[in-house]
Amino acid sequence: MFVTDARVRAAYAEGAGIYRILPAAVAIPESQDDVVALVRQARESHLHLIPRGAGSGMPGGNVGNGVIVDLSIGFADLVVDPHARTARAGASVTWAEVNDAAKPYGLRLPPDPSSGAFATSGGMVATNAAGPRTVRYGSVRPWVEALEIVDAEGSVRILERGAGNHGSFTLTPDSRLLIPERFPKTRKNSSGYALDRFAETGDEIDLLVGSEGTLAIVTAVQWRLDPIPADVAGAALGFADLESMTEAVPYLVSLNPSALELLDESLLQFVPDAPKVACLLLIEFERETATAARGVVGDAVRGLKHSVTHVQTAVDRSGLEQLWSVRRMASPALARLPPTQRSLQLVEDGCVPLDALGAYVTGLRAAAGGRGISVAIFGHAGDGHVHVNALPDTTRDGWREALRGLFDDVTDLLIRLGGVPSGEHGVGRLRAGILERFYGPQVMALFRDVKRAYDPLSIFNPGVIIPATDWSPMTALKVGADAAAIPEDIATRLREVERSAAWATPKLELAH
Ligand SMILES: Cc1cc2nc3c(=O)[nH]c(=O)nc-3n(C[C@H](O)[C@H](O)[C@H](O)COP(=O)(O)OP(=O)(O)OC[C@H]3O[C@@H](n4cnc5c(N)ncnc54)[C@H](O)[C@@H]3O)c2cc1C
């Protein structure tokens, strides 16, 4: 289906994140053949294609003024092979669907994005998605065994892990030396093409994972699955200051937790009955026996008895669920903010080396305070990865300039601390123009070489990862008087999707 109807285009003008950009058209392929035909048409007619899953990605890789290719519907095949411990999932299949199908066999896909109810397999691969359990199991990259793609020639290709590189991009000996020098030493990274992994493995899959729809369209993913551990226990640990929390994190990571999450007081203030602490760490340990799981919780609490000011423990899954409800209650609380105070994802995904976590949170609080913008800070402490919801009052004069100032301050802060601008959400349009500051001109030139090798006509998602010549992070906002005009009823529905995280809603429904 290829649609140019104005209401349908409006329904696809927004994703999660800050942008509203009206596409020229929307294509909804139903098969790989449809995708092939679309790419060939794009080559002939100089169209730009914007691959898209559920639209829940934050930095604007899922919106643009070309043709949106909605892959969230037509690629729903899912087959679990319990013996091989794999799942072959079409691009539309969500994380939750993979896990529901794998669970009866005692298997799961361990990286667990909080958006798993709606994030598609194509979208997760394209952003190198991650979640709380990434501290132990990594981002999705190592869990991708094979990919089916349609490349920029309009050819179907199957890439298998271990099969090496049959693509058109190779690294010279000089660039192999440069990459380890220039790539930041963070535990997570979704900021640009993963040349560091590619240099190690020589595996083309490692270039495609995290490429944000700029190199090819993913039509199916072969996921590797893992047995679900038998037992779990955990704790909530409160700290009076950021310094003691930062010191605690490496110790807790050394105990091999399956999740180690941070809730800062800037977020806790929105949660009724939350403990009164400067920050809270939620920790989960998965083990093969209950004794082992409980034992390691004891080790954690004993090891930190001089630095924690609040301790609650949970010895089984339901107790842990209850303990973690404080994290789940934060999102609805933020959604209930007054209409003038928008939660905007602009500096929402920075990741720093673990020993810089406290300095990063301190710097974030100072930058936000200096710009007069409230923020809510939380994240994946065990990976040095911090989410920030900026909460500007959009009725206040100068809120845009303040927000842009915050973007620049946080970019400087991340560079100073050896961090990256995205740990899991990706670069999108939002961060394309700052990548060179993190990696330097030589690595940026390699990124451009990758793009040219895979997509010489720049069909796929121009302006994402490789910045447009007129890049600016703050144009085409969905908020404010100069937001692109779309029908009022569709704008209201899109806002409701955002507030209720209803990204699984088929976007065509919003237009009817
Ligand atoms: C409430 C909420 C919570 C979130 N929590 C997390 C979290 O815990 N962890 C996390 O990693 N992310 C999280 N996200 C961000 C988002 O859910 C992830 O980035 C997710 O992987 C995006 O999947 P999607 O299907 O929505 O993709 P989209 O948003 O539609 O697309 C994202 C990017 O992938 C590309 N793309 C999509 N499908 C394909 C395809 N088939 N082929 C090629 N390129 C494609 C797009 O071009 C775009 O650049 C959250 C978002 C929300 C709204």
The ligand as an SDF file (V2000), in Angstrom:
LIG
                    3D

 53 58  0  0  0  0  0  0  0  0999 V2000
    8.1500    4.5100   27.0120 C   0  0  0  0  0  0  0  0  0  0  0  0
    9.3770    4.1040   26.2430 C   0  0  0  0  0  0  0  0  0  0  0  0
   10.3400    3.3180   26.8550 C   0  0  0  0  0  0  0  0  0  0  0  0
   11.4960    2.9550   26.1610 C   0  0  0  0  0  0  0  0  0  0  0  0
   12.3940    2.1380   26.7700 N   0  0  0  0  0  0  0  0  0  0  0  0
   13.4760    1.7080   26.0720 C   0  0  0  0  0  0  0  0  0  0  0  0
   14.4160    0.8020   26.6650 C   0  0  0  0  0  0  0  0  0  0  0  0
   14.2670    0.3840   27.8140 O   0  0  0  0  0  0  0  0  0  0  0  0
   15.4760    0.4100   25.9240 N   0  0  0  0  0  0  0  0  0  0  0  0
   15.6630    0.8390   24.6350 C   0  0  0  0  0  0  0  0  0  0  0  0
   16.6460    0.4300   23.9960 O   0  0  0  0  0  0  0  0  0  0  0  0
   14.7990    1.7020   24.0450 N   0  0  0  0  0  0  0  0  0  0  0  0
   13.7160    2.1260   24.7250 C   0  0  0  0  0  0  0  0  0  0  0  0
   12.8310    2.9840   24.1230 N   0  0  0  0  0  0  0  0  0  0  0  0
   13.0720    3.4340   22.7410 C   0  0  0  0  0  0  0  0  0  0  0  0
   12.4600    2.5150   21.6510 C   0  0  0  0  0  0  0  0  0  0  0  0
   11.3920    1.7620   22.1630 O   0  0  0  0  0  0  0  0  0  0  0  0
   13.5230    1.5940   21.0660 C   0  0  0  0  0  0  0  0  0  0  0  0
   14.4910    2.3710   20.3950 O   0  0  0  0  0  0  0  0  0  0  0  0
   12.9570    0.5480   20.0800 C   0  0  0  0  0  0  0  0  0  0  0  0
   13.9770   -0.3590   19.7460 O   0  0  0  0  0  0  0  0  0  0  0  0
   12.3980    1.1620   18.8220 C   0  0  0  0  0  0  0  0  0  0  0  0
   11.6150    0.1850   18.1780 O   0  0  0  0  0  0  0  0  0  0  0  0
   10.4460    0.6250   17.1870 P   0  0  0  0  0  0  0  0  0  0  0  0
    9.8590   -0.6100   16.6030 O   0  0  0  0  0  0  0  0  0  0  0  0
    9.5050    1.5340   17.8660 O   0  0  0  0  0  0  0  0  0  0  0  0
   11.2860    1.3930   16.0710 O   0  0  0  0  0  0  0  0  0  0  0  0
   11.0500    2.8470   15.4550 P   0  0  0  0  0  0  0  0  0  0  0  0
   10.9730    3.8520   16.5180 O   0  0  0  0  0  0  0  0  0  0  0  0
    9.9490    2.8010   14.4930 O   0  0  0  0  0  0  0  0  0  0  0  0
   12.4300    3.0330   14.6690 O   0  0  0  0  0  0  0  0  0  0  0  0
   13.6170    3.2650   15.3660 C   0  0  0  0  0  0  0  0  0  0  0  0
   14.7880    3.2950   14.3690 C   0  0  0  0  0  0  0  0  0  0  0  0
   14.9240    2.0310   13.7760 O   0  0  0  0  0  0  0  0  0  0  0  0
   14.7840    2.0950   12.3570 C   0  0  0  0  0  0  0  0  0  0  0  0
   14.0060    0.9190   11.9570 N   0  0  0  0  0  0  0  0  0  0  0  0
   12.8390    0.4860   12.4870 C   0  0  0  0  0  0  0  0  0  0  0  0
   12.4550   -0.6530   11.9100 N   0  0  0  0  0  0  0  0  0  0  0  0
   13.3950   -0.9490   10.9830 C   0  0  0  0  0  0  0  0  0  0  0  0
   13.5620   -2.0110   10.0440 C   0  0  0  0  0  0  0  0  0  0  0  0
   12.6840   -3.0240    9.9520 N   0  0  0  0  0  0  0  0  0  0  0  0
   14.6440   -1.9890    9.2420 N   0  0  0  0  0  0  0  0  0  0  0  0
   15.5650   -0.9910    9.3300 C   0  0  0  0  0  0  0  0  0  0  0  0
   15.4520    0.0280   10.1920 N   0  0  0  0  0  0  0  0  0  0  0  0
   14.3840    0.0520   11.0050 C   0  0  0  0  0  0  0  0  0  0  0  0
   14.0850    3.4150   12.0900 C   0  0  0  0  0  0  0  0  0  0  0  0
   14.4370    3.9400   10.8160 O   0  0  0  0  0  0  0  0  0  0  0  0
   14.5960    4.2830   13.2260 C   0  0  0  0  0  0  0  0  0  0  0  0
   15.8300    4.8420   12.8890 O   0  0  0  0  0  0  0  0  0  0  0  0
   11.6790    3.3970   24.8210 C   0  0  0  0  0  0  0  0  0  0  0  0
   10.6950    4.1800   24.2070 C   0  0  0  0  0  0  0  0  0  0  0  0
    9.5550    4.5360   24.8950 C   0  0  0  0  0  0  0  0  0  0  0  0
    8.5310    5.3740   24.2020 C   0  0  0  0  0  0  0  0  0  0  0  0
  1  2  1  0
  2  3  1  0
  2 52  2  0
  3  4  2  0
  4  5  1  0
  4 50  1  0
  5  6  2  0
  6  7  1  0
  6 13  1  0
  7  8  2  0
  7  9  1  0
  9 10  1  0
 10 11  2  0
 10 12  1  0
 12 13  2  0
 13 14  1  0
 14 15  1  0
 14 50  1  0
 15 16  1  0
 16 17  1  0
 16 18  1  0
 18 19  1  0
 18 20  1  0
 20 21  1  0
 20 22  1  0
 22 23  1  0
 23 24  1  0
 24 25  2  0
 24 26  1  0
 24 27  1  0
 27 28  1  0
 28 29  2  0
 28 30  1  0
 28 31  1  0
 31 32  1  0
 32 33  1  0
 33 34  1  0
 33 48  1  0
 34 35  1  0
 35 36  1  0
 35 46  1  0
 36 37  1  0
 36 45  1  0
 37 38  2  0
 38 39  1  0
 39 40  1  0
 39 45  2  0
 40 41  1  0
 40 42  2  0
 42 43  1  0
 43 44  2  0
 44 45  1  0
 46 47  1  0
 46 48  1  0
 48 49  1  0
 50 51  2  0
 51 52  1  0
 52 53  1  0
M  END
$$$$
